[in-house]
Amino acid sequence: AKIHNKYKALLDPLIILASKSPEKFNNASTDSICAIRQYYQYKMLKKITNKRDEFATRFHTKPNGEKISYRDGYQLADDFWDLRNQTMAKNIMQISEKNQGKKIVVLCGFMHRYYILSELRKLKEGKNIILKEFYEK
């Protein structure tokens, strides 16, 4: 219950921030809340899905007719979250390398922002790439 309640509580400030102007949610403070929330969603909630039998014994039928347990489905969602964000960052980096000296504008959901920025900071090491907020000159 503590894990689930913490996860739910982390969503409330994000809902409030999302209703404000983009400068209010495109910043390091909001990134930190998003990172913690996503950690709870994909790492901490997994402690529940891995421990409770109903997640291993209840199944969903995928579009191809294959059955998958809720536990395995949750693990796939966790893996996909990482892969999706890493792929977005790699694609952004490839486009920026092909367009050196030009400004590149990236739009994404703000729940992805912290992850993509973290990956871009790693990928840009040793390269002449500057990361800026849209509201910075």
C-alpha positions as CSV (number, residue, x, y, z in Angstrom):
1,A,0.0,0.0,0.0
2,K,2.9,2.4,0.8
3,I,4.4,1.9,-2.7
4,H,1.0,2.4,-4.5
5,N,0.1,5.4,-2.4
6,K,3.4,7.1,-3.0
7,Y,3.0,6.4,-6.7
8,K,-0.4,8.0,-6.8
9,A,0.7,11.0,-4.7
10,L,3.4,11.8,-7.1
11,L,0.9,12.3,-9.9
12,D,-1.0,15.1,-8.1
13,P,1.7,17.8,-8.4
14,L,2.3,16.8,-12.1
15,I,-1.4,17.3,-12.9
16,I,-1.3,20.8,-11.4
17,L,1.9,21.7,-13.2
18,A,0.6,20.4,-16.5
19,S,-2.3,22.9,-16.4
20,K,0.1,25.8,-16.2
21,S,2.3,27.4,-18.9
22,P,5.1,25.3,-20.5
23,E,7.8,27.2,-18.6
24,K,6.2,25.9,-15.3
25,F,6.6,22.3,-16.2
26,N,9.6,22.3,-18.5
27,N,12.3,22.6,-15.8
28,A,14.5,20.6,-13.6
29,S,12.1,20.6,-10.6
30,T,9.3,19.0,-12.6
31,D,11.8,16.7,-14.3
32,S,12.8,15.5,-10.8
33,I,9.1,14.8,-9.9
34,C,8.6,13.0,-13.2
35,A,11.7,10.8,-12.7
36,I,10.6,9.8,-9.2
37,R,7.1,9.0,-10.5
38,Q,8.3,7.0,-13.4
39,Y,10.7,5.1,-11.0
40,Y,7.7,4.2,-8.9
41,Q,5.6,3.3,-11.9
42,Y,8.2,0.9,-13.5
43,K,10.5,-0.2,-10.7
44,M,8.6,0.0,-7.4
45,L,5.2,-1.1,-8.6
46,K,7.0,-4.1,-10.1
47,K,7.6,-5.2,-6.5
48,I,3.9,-5.6,-6.2
49,T,3.3,-7.3,-9.5
50,N,6.2,-9.7,-8.9
51,K,5.0,-10.6,-5.4
52,R,1.3,-11.0,-5.8
53,D,0.1,-14.2,-7.5
54,E,-2.8,-12.7,-9.3
55,F,-0.4,-10.9,-11.6
56,A,1.1,-14.2,-12.6
57,T,-2.2,-16.1,-12.9
58,R,-4.3,-13.5,-14.8
59,F,-3.8,-13.1,-18.5
60,H,-4.5,-10.7,-21.2
61,T,-5.0,-11.8,-24.8
62,K,-2.8,-9.9,-27.2
63,P,-4.0,-8.9,-30.7
64,N,-2.2,-11.9,-32.2
65,G,-4.1,-14.3,-29.9
66,E,-1.2,-15.0,-27.6
67,K,-1.9,-14.9,-23.9
68,I,0.4,-12.9,-21.6
69,S,0.3,-12.7,-17.8
70,Y,-0.2,-9.3,-16.3
71,R,3.2,-9.7,-14.6
72,D,4.9,-10.3,-17.9
73,G,3.0,-7.5,-19.5
74,Y,4.1,-5.1,-16.8
75,Q,7.7,-6.1,-17.4
76,L,7.3,-5.5,-21.1
77,A,5.9,-2.1,-20.4
78,D,8.9,-1.3,-18.2
79,D,11.3,-2.5,-20.9
80,F,9.5,-0.5,-23.6
81,W,9.6,2.7,-21.5
82,D,13.4,2.5,-21.4
83,L,13.8,1.5,-25.1
84,R,11.4,4.2,-26.3
85,N,13.2,7.0,-24.5
86,Q,16.6,5.8,-25.4
87,T,15.5,5.5,-29.1
88,M,14.0,9.0,-29.1
89,A,17.3,10.4,-27.7
90,K,19.4,8.5,-30.3
91,N,17.2,9.8,-33.1
92,I,17.4,13.3,-31.8
93,M,21.2,13.0,-31.7
94,Q,21.4,11.6,-35.2
95,I,19.3,14.4,-36.6
96,S,21.3,17.1,-34.8
97,E,24.6,15.6,-36.1
98,K,23.2,15.7,-39.6
99,N,22.2,19.4,-39.1
100,Q,25.2,20.8,-37.3
101,G,25.0,24.5,-36.6
102,K,21.2,24.5,-36.9
103,K,18.6,24.8,-34.2
104,I,16.6,21.6,-33.6
105,V,13.3,21.8,-31.8
106,V,12.1,18.7,-30.0
107,L,8.6,18.3,-28.8
108,C,7.6,15.4,-26.5
109,G,5.4,14.7,-23.5
110,F,6.9,16.2,-20.4
111,M,7.0,12.8,-18.7
112,H,9.6,11.8,-21.3
113,R,11.6,15.0,-20.9
114,Y,13.8,14.1,-17.9
115,Y,14.8,10.8,-19.5
116,I,15.5,12.1,-22.9
117,L,17.6,15.0,-21.5
118,S,19.6,12.6,-19.4
119,E,20.3,10.4,-22.5
120,L,21.2,13.5,-24.6
121,R,23.6,14.7,-22.1
122,K,25.4,11.4,-22.3
123,L,25.3,11.2,-26.1
124,K,26.5,14.8,-26.6
125,E,29.7,14.4,-24.6
126,G,32.7,15.5,-26.8
127,K,30.3,17.0,-29.4
128,N,29.5,20.7,-30.1
129,I,25.9,20.4,-29.2
130,I,24.1,22.8,-26.8
131,L,20.9,21.9,-25.1
132,K,18.6,24.8,-24.4
133,E,15.1,25.4,-23.1
134,F,12.7,27.0,-25.6
135,Y,12.4,30.0,-23.3
136,E,16.2,30.5,-23.1
137,K,18.0,32.9,-25.5
